[in-house]
């Protein structure tokens, strides 16, 4: 049987709320040392993702040119997000990484966020499934 995402995904994923202040979200990404975080509602349903690129719009005046950046995560997050299922073949997901610029895919099951899979996790899967050398 081919390895599945479930066996290699991270199950503890830092998440944001859509009503969080955007400056709080920037600190959150920095403190958690992540380049992006899923945005979930109170039912843990994924409604978007906030990436470091989304946050750069604060400085570029992407929303409005106020002196002090403000707004909520909802105003800056991306809502078009590619997700994967925990039952997907890990090699198929590796191919998805080759065709996308993202570093992680949220793992969603029955509409709920259950984890995340990164490029690094894929490498662990490859290493685990290599033939043993004598």
Beta strands, then each sheet from edge to edge (+ up, - down):
strand 1: 15-17
strand 2: 36-40
strand 3: 46-51
strand 4: 83-84
strand 5: 104-109
strand 6: 112-118
sheet 1: 1+ 2+ 3-
sheet 2: 4+ 5+ 6-
end
